[in-house]
């Protein structure tokens, strides 16, 4: 119920607060976080979380599908891995930019995401593992 509390009474204070927050955040672009997952999974997940935090600090909304779908799908099952990659490809279309974080090594999954972004003429920004933008 818009503008009402849980008991159904008008609650203009909460409604105004929500409008103010929404108004302040509308300019935040959605960015796709592309980084390694396979290999040292625990380290790579920690890195991806750090990259997402960096994006938030830069005023963006990060989308890191490799932090979400491996919790639901089995990465060691090729069919489910491909399904997770497909979900990422669908969601990448909703993003304003793709941010690639790498030490110079691009995994096969990352390569597919970069190819997808290029095919959509998306802006791709490249960062090292310390979140320093390259070139």
Order of alpha helices (4+ residues) and beta strands (2+ residues): alpha-beta-alpha-beta-alpha-alpha-beta-alpha-beta
